[in-house]
Amino acid sequence: MTSWESALMPVYSSLTHALAEALVDVLWFVEGSDDEQMDPDDAVKVMEGVAHLVSKLSSEQRNELIELLGTMADAESDPARREFLEGFPEGFGLLEDGV
């Protein structure tokens, strides 16, 4: 690994954290894409696919992801992205009814 690669690559506390960051990056791109960048129907399919996937997580896994998203939101300097992170649990069905 070159020095520029190590300078650009954040260190994550776990594989779960790294994957959560990657997932958020992809969804942030999809959410912010205009029709020329991504077909709207494809964007909806991606978002619905993620919502379906996270609906299959165990309660423990959901809680871990919600906690990670909160940590990521707290560390986020971009207000729009922070808002996206804060709304992620509700928007993607991580919160169970009655929570």
MDTraj code that builds the backbone (N, CA, C; nanometers):
import mdtraj as md
import numpy as np

residues = "MET THR SER TRP GLU SER ALA LEU MET PRO VAL TYR SER SER LEU THR HIS ALA LEU ALA GLU ALA LEU VAL ASP VAL LEU TRP PHE VAL GLU GLY SER ASP ASP GLU GLN MET ASP PRO ASP ASP ALA VAL LYS VAL MET GLU GLY VAL ALA HIS LEU VAL SER LYS LEU SER SER GLU GLN ARG ASN GLU LEU ILE GLU LEU LEU GLY THR MET ALA ASP ALA GLU SER ASP PRO ALA ARG ARG GLU PHE LEU GLU GLY PHE PRO GLU GLY PHE GLY LEU LEU GLU ASP GLY VAL".split()
xyz = np.array([
    [0.0844, -0.1166, 0.0000],
    [0.0000, 0.0000, 0.0000],
    [0.0895, 0.1237, 0.0000],
    [0.0603, 0.2171, -0.0875],
    [0.1388, 0.3401, -0.0925],
    [0.0948, 0.4338, 0.0181],
    [0.1761, 0.5353, 0.0461],
    [0.1423, 0.6279, 0.1539],
    [0.0156, 0.7066, 0.1238],
    [-0.0092, 0.7388, -0.0048],
    [-0.1326, 0.8126, -0.0361],
    [-0.2552, 0.7264, -0.0143],
    [-0.2436, 0.5957, -0.0391],
    [-0.3568, 0.5068, -0.0150],
    [-0.3889, 0.4999, 0.1338],
    [-0.2866, 0.4887, 0.2169],
    [-0.3129, 0.4804, 0.3604],
    [-0.3642, 0.6124, 0.4140],
    [-0.3249, 0.7237, 0.3531],
    [-0.3736, 0.8544, 0.3972],
    [-0.5206, 0.8737, 0.3597],
    [-0.5641, 0.8121, 0.2507],
    [-0.7011, 0.8296, 0.2046],
    [-0.7969, 0.7254, 0.2610],
    [-0.7454, 0.6172, 0.3122],
    [-0.8305, 0.5086, 0.3595],
    [-0.8545, 0.5222, 0.5101],
    [-0.9798, 0.5469, 0.5484],
    [-1.0079, 0.5552, 0.6920],
    [-0.9922, 0.4188, 0.7577],
    [-0.9636, 0.4205, 0.8842],
    [-0.9521, 0.2972, 0.9601],
    [-1.0857, 0.2760, 1.0316],
    [-1.1456, 0.1604, 1.0107],
    [-1.2750, 0.1294, 1.0711],
    [-1.2559, 0.0332, 1.1861],
    [-1.3430, 0.0463, 1.2844],
    [-1.3329, -0.0378, 1.4030],
    [-1.3759, -0.1816, 1.3754],
    [-1.4507, -0.2026, 1.2666],
    [-1.4969, -0.3379, 1.2355],
    [-1.5340, -0.3463, 1.0880],
    [-1.5463, -0.4673, 1.0415],
    [-1.5932, -0.4896, 0.9051],
    [-1.7349, -0.4343, 0.8906],
    [-1.8171, -0.4517, 0.9936],
    [-1.9539, -0.4005, 0.9901],
    [-1.9543, -0.2504, 0.9680],
    [-1.8662, -0.1791, 1.0369],
    [-1.8590, -0.0333, 1.0209],
    [-1.8158, 0.0021, 0.8791],
    [-1.7176, -0.0660, 0.8274],
    [-1.6708, -0.0392, 0.6909],
    [-1.7824, -0.0640, 0.5891],
    [-1.8558, -0.1739, 0.6060],
    [-1.9648, -0.2056, 0.5137],
    [-2.0808, -0.1074, 0.5280],
    [-2.1088, -0.0626, 0.6491],
    [-2.2138, 0.0379, 0.6692],
    [-2.1755, 0.1679, 0.5988],
    [-2.0485, 0.2067, 0.6089],
    [-2.0009, 0.3270, 0.5398],
    [-2.0173, 0.3110, 0.3888],
    [-1.9818, 0.1952, 0.3361],
    [-1.9933, 0.1709, 0.1922],
    [-2.1398, 0.1740, 0.1491],
    [-2.2278, 0.1123, 0.2264],
    [-2.3699, 0.1110, 0.1948],
    [-2.4257, 0.2530, 0.1925],
    [-2.3914, 0.3307, 0.2932],
    [-2.4391, 0.4688, 0.2994],
    [-2.3861, 0.5484, 0.1808],
    [-2.2594, 0.5285, 0.1445],
    [-2.2030, 0.5995, 0.0291],
    [-2.2819, 0.5695, -0.0980],
    [-2.3129, 0.4431, -0.1201],
    [-2.3881, 0.4037, -0.2396],
    [-2.5285, 0.4648, -0.2366],
    [-2.5959, 0.4549, -0.1228],
    [-2.7321, 0.5061, -0.1133],
    [-2.7358, 0.6586, -0.1210],
    [-2.6336, 0.7235, -0.0667],
    [-2.6226, 0.8700, -0.0761],
    [-2.6083, 0.9106, -0.2226],
    [-2.5290, 0.8354, -0.2987],
    [-2.5143, 0.8621, -0.4415],
    [-2.6476, 0.8422, -0.5139],
    [-2.7133, 0.7303, -0.4873],
    [-2.8406, 0.6997, -0.5534],
    [-2.9431, 0.8085, -0.5203],
    [-2.9517, 0.8441, -0.3939],
    [-3.0476, 0.9452, -0.3492],
    [-3.0234, 1.0797, -0.4188],
    [-2.8970, 1.1142, -0.4386],
    [-2.8637, 1.2436, -0.4959],
    [-2.8519, 1.2458, -0.6468],
    [-2.8693, 1.1320, -0.7109],
    [-2.8537, 1.1240, -0.8562],
    [-2.9736, 1.1839, -0.9273],
    [-2.9443, 1.2538, -1.0365],
    [-3.0549, 1.3016, -1.1188],
    [-3.0834, 1.1966, -1.2263],
    [-3.1871, 1.2216, -1.3044],
    [-3.2326, 1.1219, -1.4024],
    [-3.1266, 1.0876, -1.5065],
    [-3.0353, 1.1803, -1.5350],
    [-2.9300, 1.1522, -1.6331],
    [-2.8216, 1.0613, -1.5751],
    [-2.8033, 1.0659, -1.4437],
    [-2.7022, 0.9827, -1.3792],
    [-2.7512, 0.8406, -1.3532],
    [-2.8799, 0.8310, -1.3190],
    [-2.9339, 0.6987, -1.2857],
    [-3.0824, 0.6977, -1.3172],
    [-3.1268, 0.5929, -1.3822],
    [-3.2680, 0.5778, -1.4131],
    [-3.3482, 0.5769, -1.2828],
    [-3.4524, 0.6591, -1.2742],
    [-3.5307, 0.6655, -1.1501],
    [-3.5887, 0.5307, -1.1074],
    [-3.6314, 0.4491, -1.2024],
    [-3.6846, 0.3168, -1.1673],
    [-3.5764, 0.2291, -1.1055],
    [-3.4543, 0.2384, -1.1588],
    [-3.3433, 0.1625, -1.1018],
    [-3.3098, 0.2127, -0.9617],
    [-3.3157, 0.3444, -0.9430],
    [-3.2883, 0.4015, -0.8109],
    [-3.3885, 0.3489, -0.7082],
    [-3.5147, 0.3445, -0.7457],
    [-3.6183, 0.2931, -0.6560],
    [-3.5917, 0.1461, -0.6245],
    [-3.5524, 0.0686, -0.7243],
    [-3.5225, -0.0737, -0.7025],
    [-3.4081, -0.0915, -0.6027],
    [-3.3047, -0.0081, -0.6154],
    [-3.1911, -0.0159, -0.5231],
    [-3.2371, 0.0151, -0.3811],
    [-3.3112, 0.1245, -0.3661],
    [-3.3565, 0.1657, -0.2331],
    [-3.4496, 0.0609, -0.1717],
    [-3.5420, 0.0087, -0.2514],
    [-3.6322, -0.0951, -0.2010],
    [-3.5573, -0.2232, -0.1671],
    [-3.4553, -0.2552, -0.2471],
    [-3.3743, -0.3740, -0.2193],
    [-3.3025, -0.3633, -0.0866],
    [-3.2488, -0.2463, -0.0576],
    [-3.1808, -0.2258, 0.0712],
    [-3.2817, -0.2330, 0.1855],
    [-3.3968, -0.1693, 0.1681],
    [-3.4999, -0.1737, 0.2724],
    [-3.5408, -0.3183, 0.3001],
    [-3.5536, -0.3992, 0.1944],
    [-3.5890, -0.5406, 0.2126],
    [-3.4772, -0.6143, 0.2871],
    [-3.3545, -0.5896, 0.2479],
    [-3.2409, -0.6554, 0.3123],
    [-3.2349, -0.6234, 0.4607],
    [-3.2460, -0.4957, 0.4962],
    [-3.2351, -0.4609, 0.6379],
    [-3.3573, -0.5090, 0.7165],
    [-3.4694, -0.5300, 0.6493],
    [-3.5864, -0.5836, 0.7201],
    [-3.5625, -0.7271, 0.7641],
    [-3.4668, -0.7946, 0.7036],
    [-3.4354, -0.9334, 0.7366],
    [-3.3300, -0.9456, 0.8469],
    [-3.2728, -0.8327, 0.8897],
    [-3.1726, -0.8371, 0.9959],
    [-3.2372, -0.8751, 1.1286],
    [-3.1595, -0.9405, 1.2126],
    [-3.2086, -0.9707, 1.3472],
    [-3.2184, -0.8401, 1.4253],
    [-3.2881, -0.8443, 1.5355],
    [-3.3022, -0.7259, 1.6207],
    [-3.1647, -0.6753, 1.6652],
    [-3.0769, -0.7676, 1.7004],
    [-2.9407, -0.7315, 1.7428],
    [-2.8650, -0.6639, 1.6287],
    [-2.8764, -0.7179, 1.5086],
    [-2.8088, -0.6586, 1.3932],
    [-2.8649, -0.5210, 1.3603],
    [-2.9975, -0.5078, 1.3693],
    [-3.0609, -0.3772, 1.3457],
    [-3.0097, -0.2743, 1.4447],
    [-3.0054, -0.3133, 1.5716],
    [-2.9571, -0.2223, 1.6758],
    [-2.8122, -0.1812, 1.6509],
    [-2.7297, -0.2769, 1.6080],
    [-2.5902, -0.2462, 1.5787],
    [-2.5799, -0.1458, 1.4637],
    [-2.6591, -0.1657, 1.3597],
    [-2.6563, -0.0752, 1.2452],
    [-2.7085, 0.0633, 1.2841],
    [-2.8153, 0.0675, 1.3622],
    [-2.8688, 0.1963, 1.4079],
    [-2.7639, 0.2715, 1.4890],
    [-2.6937, 0.2006, 1.5757],
    [-2.5880, 0.2627, 1.6564],
    [-2.4758, 0.3148, 1.5672],
    [-2.4349, 0.2353, 1.4691],
    [-2.3306, 0.2785, 1.3761],
    [-2.3740, 0.4025, 1.2977],
    [-2.4974, 0.4042, 1.2521],
    [-2.5485, 0.5186, 1.1776],
    [-2.5482, 0.6440, 1.2645],
    [-2.5812, 0.6281, 1.3914],
    [-2.5757, 0.7415, 1.4843],
    [-2.4348, 0.7937, 1.5018],
    [-2.3388, 0.7031, 1.5144],
    [-2.1982, 0.7417, 1.5256],
    [-2.1521, 0.8130, 1.3991],
    [-2.1923, 0.7599, 1.2843],
    [-2.1555, 0.8212, 1.1574],
    [-2.2185, 0.9603, 1.1443],
    [-2.3437, 0.9744, 1.1854],
    [-2.4120, 1.1039, 1.1784],
    [-2.3431, 1.2060, 1.2688],
    [-2.3053, 1.1630, 1.3893],
    [-2.2369, 1.2531, 1.4828],
    [-2.1047, 1.3043, 1.4269],
    [-2.0372, 1.2200, 1.3483],
    [-1.9066, 1.2566, 1.2936],
    [-1.9160, 1.3295, 1.1598],
    [-2.0352, 1.3346, 1.1014],
    [-2.0526, 1.3912, 0.9669],
    [-2.0523, 1.5442, 0.9704],
    [-1.9705, 1.6059, 0.8841],
    [-1.9631, 1.7521, 0.8788],
    [-2.0594, 1.8122, 0.7769],
    [-2.1044, 1.7345, 0.6791],
    [-2.1980, 1.7830, 0.5780],
    [-2.3401, 1.7731, 0.6352],
    [-2.4088, 1.8884, 0.6538],
    [-2.5424, 1.8848, 0.7151],
    [-2.6431, 1.7994, 0.6378],
    [-2.6394, 1.8019, 0.5062],
    [-2.7347, 1.7230, 0.4271],
    [-2.7087, 1.5737, 0.4447],
    [-2.5832, 1.5350, 0.4442],
    [-2.5505, 1.3927, 0.4633],
    [-2.5824, 1.3495, 0.6064],
    [-2.5577, 1.4385, 0.7032],
    [-2.5918, 1.4071, 0.8427],
    [-2.7423, 1.3817, 0.8546],
    [-2.8225, 1.4649, 0.7894],
    [-2.9678, 1.4468, 0.7913],
    [-3.0063, 1.3128, 0.7274],
    [-2.9394, 1.2774, 0.6178],
    [-2.9632, 1.1486, 0.5522],
    [-2.9329, 1.0337, 0.6492],
    [-2.8201, 1.0431, 0.7190],
    [-2.7812, 0.9397, 0.8153],
    [-2.8810, 0.9310, 0.9306],
    [-2.9245, 1.0460, 0.9800],
    [-3.0188, 1.0471, 1.0920],
    [-3.1541, 0.9889, 1.0511],
    [-3.1934, 1.0084, 0.9258],
    [-3.3211, 0.9563, 0.8788],
    [-3.3162, 0.8141, 0.8280],
    [-3.1960, 0.7587, 0.8149],
    [-3.1781, 0.6253, 0.7580],
    [-3.2570, 0.5175, 0.8336],
    [-3.2462, 0.5110, 0.9668],
    [-3.3175, 0.4027, 1.0367],
    [-3.4673, 0.3995, 1.0077],
    [-3.5313, 0.5139, 1.0084],
    [-3.6753, 0.5171, 0.9794],
    [-3.7020, 0.4966, 0.8305],
    [-3.6242, 0.5619, 0.7464],
    [-3.6454, 0.5560, 0.6021],
    [-3.6258, 0.4182, 0.5421],
    [-3.5403, 0.3383, 0.6032],
    [-3.5125, 0.2052, 0.5490],
    [-3.5694, 0.0931, 0.6359],
    [-3.6616, 0.1282, 0.7244],
    [-3.7348, 0.0259, 0.7994],
    [-3.6580, -0.0427, 0.9099],
    [-3.5554, 0.0236, 0.9637],
    [-3.4809, -0.0381, 1.0731],
    [-3.5543, -0.0295, 1.2064],
    [-3.6439, 0.0674, 1.2178],
    [-3.7174, 0.0843, 1.3420],
    [-3.8420, -0.0014, 1.3375],
    [-3.8569, -0.0839, 1.4393],
    [-3.9741, -0.1704, 1.4464],
    [-4.0945, -0.0877, 1.4893],
    [-4.2115, -0.1301, 1.4503],
    [-4.3343, -0.0608, 1.4927],
    [-4.3393, -0.0543, 1.6442],
    [-4.3784, 0.0633, 1.6918],
    [-4.3902, 0.0802, 1.8363],
    [-4.2614, 0.1235, 1.9018],
    [-4.1539, 0.1424, 1.8245],
    [-4.0261, 0.1856, 1.8824],
    [-4.0192, 0.3349, 1.8784],
])
top = md.Topology()
chain = top.add_chain()
for i, resn in enumerate(residues, 1):
    res = top.add_residue(resn, chain, resSeq=i)
    for name in ("N", "CA", "C"):
        top.add_atom(name, md.element.get_by_symbol(name[0]), res)
traj = md.Trajectory(xyz[None], top)
